[in-house]
């Protein structure tokens, strides 16, 4: 597994947000119960990245609407094979859209709300799963950190 991540940080934190890019390569499929192949890989809820010779590439933008509200848009591309026999090639394409809101005042100060939607499509000619796979995934998380005294 060879993951990578690149983020552009401009001096003085630009008011509009940030750009990012990431990539990963997995030579042989791994047991997902033992190793989480999503760690350090492009952020996609849908596309399969734990396959033979799998490459994943993503570039995106985090756009700061207000100091509390950020929107993310990031396409992802994957290439690899369904099994070690390399009989079925996988070509994936997806788009991630996300919204993050952080409450900065009041009794819920520090609460972070994250909502992401991901649309993915894969071409797998000759696969037992079908030649074309279409995914829609949605993820939401609410995090509230507090200190016990």
ABEGO torsion letter per residue (X at the ends): XBBBBBBBBBBGGBAAEBBBBBBBBBABBBBAAABBAABGBBBBAABBABBBGBBBBBBBBBBBABAABBBBBBBBBBBEBABAAGABBBBBBBBBBBBBBBBABEAABGBBBBBBBBBBBBBBBGBAAEABBBBBBBBBBBBBBBBBX
